[in-house]
């Protein structure tokens, strides 16, 4: 096991259904391999039912806690996996919005992939930031005041917290590396 993130605590925020399989499972495995404690939170106890490419059922991921029972102060970073249904559910959820804003206010890294930057739009955290996402939400991010670029990963340190964004499951290696670099 790599110990680059030994002692680091990472919160992974998901809905209970519709999270992109690789975008939740790969960061969990990679960050744990790097020595971090990763806590998966969702609105309800039980499992996250994942989807592969937003279509086919994928494996379930155990939920460690409900997101109304955690606070940003107890973690070093926040990871937001994508999946269209997941991201759409989270952006409408006030508790999820509160958590994301809390991480940003505390100056802690926030990492979002694929459709997850929708939550950044909803919280006002995309405004004035350089970021990327799945191309289908580019207009949403630009309309929210962000500057979008078509890159595997974009890291923006301009607003008091590190914002790490990435496009798709194809970019997970770069996404995970950027999270590890932010916490090493």
Protein Blocks (a to p, Z undefined) as FASTA:
>chain_A
ZZklgoiacdddddfehpafklmmmmmmmmmmnopacddddfbgciddddeehlaccddd
ddfbdfklgcfklpcbdcddehjklmmmmmmpmklmmmmmmmmmnopacddehjlmmmmm
mnopmgopacdddfklmmmmmmnopacdddfbdcdfknopacdddfblmlmmmmmmmmmm
mmZZ
